[in-house]
């Protein structure tokens, strides 16, 4: 899986950090999410999916590797 963040949509709510802190970080200067692990372990799938689902700005996506 691959985690994608649309920084144009990100509004800095940081909900993703609460759901998957191992995968997401935050750039305070730019007020946007940082994807720390673009290809996280499969064991983190549920947390990443929750972050995508609960992002208020719908700025996150989960893509399947080909």
Backbone atoms as SQL, in Angstrom:
CREATE TABLE atoms (id INTEGER PRIMARY KEY, chain TEXT, resi INTEGER, resn TEXT, atom TEXT, x REAL, y REAL, z REAL);
INSERT INTO atoms VALUES
  (1, 'A', 1, 'UNK', 'N', 0.834, -1.181, 0.000),
  (2, 'A', 1, 'UNK', 'CA', 0.000, 0.000, 0.000),
  (3, 'A', 1, 'UNK', 'C', 0.880, 1.246, 0.000),
  (4, 'A', 2, 'UNK', 'N', 0.317, 2.309, -0.496),
  (5, 'A', 2, 'UNK', 'CA', 1.031, 3.588, -0.573),
  (6, 'A', 2, 'UNK', 'C', 0.117, 4.677, -0.017),
  (7, 'A', 3, 'UNK', 'N', 0.660, 5.502, 0.871),
  (8, 'A', 3, 'UNK', 'CA', -0.084, 6.605, 1.470),
  (9, 'A', 3, 'UNK', 'C', 0.206, 7.876, 0.682),
  (10, 'A', 4, 'UNK', 'N', -0.860, 8.583, 0.325),
  (11, 'A', 4, 'UNK', 'CA', -0.725, 9.815, -0.452),
  (12, 'A', 4, 'UNK', 'C', -1.434, 10.935, 0.294),
  (13, 'A', 5, 'UNK', 'N', -0.780, 12.094, 0.366),
  (14, 'A', 5, 'UNK', 'CA', -1.382, 13.274, 0.989),
  (15, 'A', 5, 'UNK', 'C', -1.442, 14.394, -0.039),
  (16, 'A', 6, 'UNK', 'N', -2.605, 14.996, -0.175),
  (17, 'A', 6, 'UNK', 'CA', -2.780, 16.157, -1.055),
  (18, 'A', 6, 'UNK', 'C', -2.600, 17.401, -0.191),
  (19, 'A', 7, 'UNK', 'N', -1.427, 18.000, -0.268),
  (20, 'A', 7, 'UNK', 'CA', -1.104, 19.141, 0.588),
  (21, 'A', 7, 'UNK', 'C', -1.921, 20.375, 0.256),
  (22, 'A', 8, 'UNK', 'N', -2.494, 20.429, -0.934),
  (23, 'A', 8, 'UNK', 'CA', -3.377, 21.545, -1.286),
  (24, 'A', 8, 'UNK', 'C', -4.705, 21.446, -0.534),
  (25, 'A', 9, 'UNK', 'N', -5.109, 20.228, -0.172),
  (26, 'A', 9, 'UNK', 'CA', -6.355, 20.025, 0.561),
  (27, 'A', 9, 'UNK', 'C', -6.162, 20.029, 2.081),
  (28, 'A', 10, 'UNK', 'N', -4.966, 19.677, 2.531),
  (29, 'A', 10, 'UNK', 'CA', -4.696, 19.562, 3.964),
  (30, 'A', 10, 'UNK', 'C', -4.957, 20.894, 4.662),
  (31, 'A', 11, 'UNK', 'N', -5.712, 20.814, 5.778),
  (32, 'A', 11, 'UNK', 'CA', -6.034, 22.005, 6.551),
  (33, 'A', 11, 'UNK', 'C', -5.388, 21.994, 7.938),
  (34, 'A', 12, 'UNK', 'N', -4.497, 21.055, 8.166),
  (35, 'A', 12, 'UNK', 'CA', -3.742, 21.023, 9.414),
  (36, 'A', 12, 'UNK', 'C', -4.510, 20.563, 10.636),
  (37, 'A', 13, 'UNK', 'N', -5.552, 19.763, 10.473),
  (38, 'A', 13, 'UNK', 'CA', -6.337, 19.287, 11.621),
  (39, 'A', 13, 'UNK', 'C', -5.572, 18.277, 12.478),
  (40, 'A', 14, 'UNK', 'N', -4.636, 17.578, 11.883),
  (41, 'A', 14, 'UNK', 'CA', -3.773, 16.598, 12.540),
  (42, 'A', 14, 'UNK', 'C', -4.506, 15.364, 13.063),
  (43, 'A', 15, 'UNK', 'N', -5.679, 15.079, 12.523),
  (44, 'A', 15, 'UNK', 'CA', -6.402, 13.871, 12.911),
  (45, 'A', 15, 'UNK', 'C', -5.594, 12.623, 12.564),
  (46, 'A', 16, 'UNK', 'N', -4.871, 12.672, 11.469),
  (47, 'A', 16, 'UNK', 'CA', -4.074, 11.534, 11.023),
  (48, 'A', 16, 'UNK', 'C', -3.019, 11.151, 12.056),
  (49, 'A', 17, 'UNK', 'N', -2.470, 12.146, 12.733),
  (50, 'A', 17, 'UNK', 'CA', -1.463, 11.868, 13.761),
  (51, 'A', 17, 'UNK', 'C', -2.050, 11.056, 14.905),
  (52, 'A', 18, 'UNK', 'N', -3.284, 11.312, 15.231),
  (53, 'A', 18, 'UNK', 'CA', -3.943, 10.550, 16.286),
  (54, 'A', 18, 'UNK', 'C', -4.243, 9.123, 15.881),
  (55, 'A', 19, 'UNK', 'N', -4.520, 8.921, 14.606),
  (56, 'A', 19, 'UNK', 'CA', -4.862, 7.587, 14.112),
  (57, 'A', 19, 'UNK', 'C', -3.641, 6.738, 13.799),
  (58, 'A', 20, 'UNK', 'N', -2.620, 7.332, 13.196),
  (59, 'A', 20, 'UNK', 'CA', -1.436, 6.574, 12.767),
  (60, 'A', 20, 'UNK', 'C', -0.168, 7.399, 12.958),
  (61, 'A', 21, 'UNK', 'N', 0.242, 7.607, 14.206),
  (62, 'A', 21, 'UNK', 'CA', 1.418, 8.443, 14.464),
  (63, 'A', 21, 'UNK', 'C', 2.724, 7.882, 13.912),
  (64, 'A', 22, 'UNK', 'N', 2.747, 6.574, 13.637),
  (65, 'A', 22, 'UNK', 'CA', 3.954, 5.971, 13.063),
  (66, 'A', 22, 'UNK', 'C', 4.114, 6.342, 11.591),
  (67, 'A', 23, 'UNK', 'N', 3.014, 6.724, 10.955),
  (68, 'A', 23, 'UNK', 'CA', 3.002, 6.963, 9.512),
  (69, 'A', 23, 'UNK', 'C', 3.019, 8.453, 9.179),
  (70, 'A', 24, 'UNK', 'N', 2.365, 9.259, 10.013),
  (71, 'A', 24, 'UNK', 'CA', 2.210, 10.675, 9.707),
  (72, 'A', 24, 'UNK', 'C', 2.969, 11.560, 10.687),
  (73, 'A', 25, 'UNK', 'N', 3.447, 12.671, 10.167),
  (74, 'A', 25, 'UNK', 'CA', 4.061, 13.716, 10.968),
  (75, 'A', 25, 'UNK', 'C', 3.374, 15.020, 10.612),
  (76, 'A', 26, 'UNK', 'N', 3.906, 16.116, 11.127),
  (77, 'A', 26, 'UNK', 'CA', 3.292, 17.407, 10.858),
  (78, 'A', 26, 'UNK', 'C', 4.363, 18.469, 10.713),
  (79, 'A', 27, 'UNK', 'N', 4.250, 19.258, 9.664),
  (80, 'A', 27, 'UNK', 'CA', 5.151, 20.382, 9.419),
  (81, 'A', 27, 'UNK', 'C', 4.465, 21.636, 9.966),
  (82, 'A', 28, 'UNK', 'N', 4.867, 22.057, 11.151),
  (83, 'A', 28, 'UNK', 'CA', 4.210, 23.196, 11.794),
  (84, 'A', 28, 'UNK', 'C', 4.396, 24.491, 11.016),
  (85, 'A', 29, 'UNK', 'N', 5.542, 24.663, 10.399),
  (86, 'A', 29, 'UNK', 'CA', 5.805, 25.894, 9.639),
  (87, 'A', 29, 'UNK', 'C', 4.865, 26.016, 8.442),
  (88, 'A', 30, 'UNK', 'N', 4.624, 24.889, 7.764),
  (89, 'A', 30, 'UNK', 'CA', 3.750, 24.903, 6.581),
  (90, 'A', 30, 'UNK', 'C', 2.304, 24.578, 6.938),
  (91, 'A', 31, 'UNK', 'N', 2.066, 24.098, 8.171),
  (92, 'A', 31, 'UNK', 'CA', 0.733, 23.730, 8.653),
  (93, 'A', 31, 'UNK', 'C', 0.098, 22.628, 7.797),
  (94, 'A', 32, 'UNK', 'N', 0.895, 21.614, 7.471),
  (95, 'A', 32, 'UNK', 'CA', 0.412, 20.491, 6.667),
  (96, 'A', 32, 'UNK', 'C', 0.990, 19.174, 7.178),
  (97, 'A', 33, 'UNK', 'N', 0.319, 18.098, 6.814),
  (98, 'A', 33, 'UNK', 'CA', 0.746, 16.751, 7.138),
  (99, 'A', 33, 'UNK', 'C', 2.038, 16.404, 6.390),
  (100, 'A', 34, 'UNK', 'N', 2.817, 15.520, 6.994),
  (101, 'A', 34, 'UNK', 'CA', 4.003, 14.949, 6.359),
  (102, 'A', 34, 'UNK', 'C', 3.828, 13.433, 6.405),
  (103, 'A', 35, 'UNK', 'N', 3.945, 12.790, 5.278),
  (104, 'A', 35, 'UNK', 'CA', 3.872, 11.328, 5.240),
  (105, 'A', 35, 'UNK', 'C', 5.276, 10.807, 5.558),
  (106, 'A', 36, 'UNK', 'N', 5.435, 10.262, 6.754),
  (107, 'A', 36, 'UNK', 'CA', 6.744, 9.762, 7.211),
  (108, 'A', 36, 'UNK', 'C', 7.051, 8.390, 6.613),
  (109, 'A', 37, 'UNK', 'N', 6.013, 7.594, 6.385),
  (110, 'A', 37, 'UNK', 'CA', 6.172, 6.262, 5.793),
  (111, 'A', 37, 'UNK', 'C', 5.227, 6.156, 4.604),
  (112, 'A', 38, 'UNK', 'N', 5.750, 6.361, 3.431),
  (113, 'A', 38, 'UNK', 'CA', 4.915, 6.303, 2.233),
  (114, 'A', 38, 'UNK', 'C', 4.389, 4.892, 1.980),
  (115, 'A', 39, 'UNK', 'N', 5.185, 3.886, 2.351),
  (116, 'A', 39, 'UNK', 'CA', 4.801, 2.483, 2.183),
  (117, 'A', 39, 'UNK', 'C', 4.867, 1.799, 3.554),
  (118, 'A', 40, 'UNK', 'N', 3.877, 2.034, 4.406),
  (119, 'A', 40, 'UNK', 'CA', 3.914, 1.444, 5.745),
  (120, 'A', 40, 'UNK', 'C', 3.694, -0.060, 5.723),
  (121, 'A', 41, 'UNK', 'N', 4.053, -0.672, 6.828),
  (122, 'A', 41, 'UNK', 'CA', 3.860, -2.119, 6.975),
  (123, 'A', 41, 'UNK', 'C', 2.378, -2.462, 6.918),
  (124, 'A', 42, 'UNK', 'N', 2.094, -3.644, 6.434),
  (125, 'A', 42, 'UNK', 'CA', 0.707, -4.115, 6.347),
  (126, 'A', 42, 'UNK', 'C', 0.029, -4.105, 7.715),
  (127, 'A', 43, 'UNK', 'N', 0.799, -4.291, 8.759),
  (128, 'A', 43, 'UNK', 'CA', 0.242, -4.305, 10.116),
  (129, 'A', 43, 'UNK', 'C', -0.356, -2.951, 10.514),
  (130, 'A', 44, 'UNK', 'N', -0.024, -1.900, 9.785),
  (131, 'A', 44, 'UNK', 'CA', -0.548, -0.559, 10.073),
  (132, 'A', 44, 'UNK', 'C', -1.741, -0.187, 9.198),
  (133, 'A', 45, 'UNK', 'N', -2.200, -1.128, 8.383),
  (134, 'A', 45, 'UNK', 'CA', -3.285, -0.829, 7.435),
  (135, 'A', 45, 'UNK', 'C', -4.530, -0.260, 8.123),
  (136, 'A', 46, 'UNK', 'N', -4.968, -0.857, 9.207),
  (137, 'A', 46, 'UNK', 'CA', -6.192, -0.390, 9.871),
  (138, 'A', 46, 'UNK', 'C', -6.045, 1.046, 10.368),
  (139, 'A', 47, 'UNK', 'N', -4.889, 1.368, 10.926),
  (140, 'A', 47, 'UNK', 'CA', -4.663, 2.723, 11.420),
  (141, 'A', 47, 'UNK', 'C', -4.604, 3.732, 10.274),
  (142, 'A', 48, 'UNK', 'N', -3.936, 3.362, 9.193),
  (143, 'A', 48, 'UNK', 'CA', -3.844, 4.253, 8.034),
  (144, 'A', 48, 'UNK', 'C', -5.224, 4.451, 7.416),
  (145, 'A', 49, 'UNK', 'N', -5.993, 3.378, 7.304),
  (146, 'A', 49, 'UNK', 'CA', -7.340, 3.495, 6.746),
  (147, 'A', 49, 'UNK', 'C', -8.211, 4.399, 7.609),
  (148, 'A', 50, 'UNK', 'N', -8.057, 4.312, 8.925),
  (149, 'A', 50, 'UNK', 'CA', -8.807, 5.191, 9.822),
  (150, 'A', 50, 'UNK', 'C', -8.395, 6.644, 9.610),
  (151, 'A', 51, 'UNK', 'N', -7.113, 6.900, 9.442),
  (152, 'A', 51, 'UNK', 'CA', -6.642, 8.261, 9.190),
  (153, 'A', 51, 'UNK', 'C', -7.234, 8.814, 7.896),
  (154, 'A', 52, 'UNK', 'N', -7.265, 7.988, 6.860),
  (155, 'A', 52, 'UNK', 'CA', -7.849, 8.402, 5.576),
  (156, 'A', 52, 'UNK', 'C', -9.338, 8.686, 5.753),
  (157, 'A', 53, 'UNK', 'N', -10.034, 7.798, 6.434),
  (158, 'A', 53, 'UNK', 'CA', -11.477, 7.926, 6.621),
  (159, 'A', 53, 'UNK', 'C', -11.852, 9.166, 7.421),
  (160, 'A', 54, 'UNK', 'N', -11.097, 9.453, 8.478),
  (161, 'A', 54, 'UNK', 'CA', -11.467, 10.536, 9.391),
  (162, 'A', 54, 'UNK', 'C', -10.827, 11.878, 9.071),
  (163, 'A', 55, 'UNK', 'N', -10.057, 11.970, 8.003),
  (164, 'A', 55, 'UNK', 'CA', -9.462, 13.259, 7.619),
  (165, 'A', 55, 'UNK', 'C', -10.586, 14.230, 7.238),
  (166, 'A', 56, 'UNK', 'N', -10.766, 15.319, 7.997),
  (167, 'A', 56, 'UNK', 'CA', -11.864, 16.254, 7.716),
  (168, 'A', 56, 'UNK', 'C', -11.764, 16.913, 6.337),
  (169, 'A', 57, 'UNK', 'N', -10.548, 17.065, 5.835),
  (170, 'A', 57, 'UNK', 'CA', -10.351, 17.731, 4.546),
  (171, 'A', 57, 'UNK', 'C', -10.286, 16.749, 3.382),
  (172, 'A', 58, 'UNK', 'N', -10.383, 15.442, 3.688),
  (173, 'A', 58, 'UNK', 'CA', -10.263, 14.396, 2.671),
  (174, 'A', 58, 'UNK', 'C', -8.974, 14.559, 1.863),
  (175, 'A', 59, 'UNK', 'N', -7.895, 14.855, 2.578),
  (176, 'A', 59, 'UNK', 'CA', -6.605, 15.106, 1.941),
  (177, 'A', 59, 'UNK', 'C', -5.730, 13.864, 1.839),
  (178, 'A', 60, 'UNK', 'N', -6.190, 12.749, 2.397),
  (179, 'A', 60, 'UNK', 'CA', -5.380, 11.536, 2.403),
  (180, 'A', 60, 'UNK', 'C', -6.012, 10.448, 1.543),
  (181, 'A', 61, 'UNK', 'N', -5.151, 9.614, 0.993),
  (182, 'A', 61, 'UNK', 'CA', -5.625, 8.479, 0.196),
  (183, 'A', 61, 'UNK', 'C', -4.701, 7.295, 0.437),
  (184, 'A', 62, 'UNK', 'N', -5.252, 6.123, 0.258),
  (185, 'A', 62, 'UNK', 'CA', -4.510, 4.884, 0.364),
  (186, 'A', 62, 'UNK', 'C', -4.602, 4.187, -0.978),
  (187, 'A', 63, 'UNK', 'N', -3.469, 3.992, -1.612),
  (188, 'A', 63, 'UNK', 'CA', -3.427, 3.334, -2.920),
  (189, 'A', 63, 'UNK', 'C', -2.790, 1.960, -2.748),
  (190, 'A', 64, 'UNK', 'N', -3.260, 1.027, -3.533),
  (191, 'A', 64, 'UNK', 'CA', -2.677, -0.315, -3.489),
  (192, 'A', 64, 'UNK', 'C', -1.474, -0.372, -4.422),
  (193, 'A', 65, 'UNK', 'N', -0.401, -0.991, -3.926),
  (194, 'A', 65, 'UNK', 'CA', 0.798, -1.189, -4.752),
  (195, 'A', 65, 'UNK', 'C', 0.452, -2.129, -5.897),
  (196, 'A', 66, 'UNK', 'N', 1.098, -1.918, -7.002),
  (197, 'A', 66, 'UNK', 'CA', 0.865, -2.777, -8.168),
  (198, 'A', 66, 'UNK', 'C', 1.912, -3.834, -8.258);
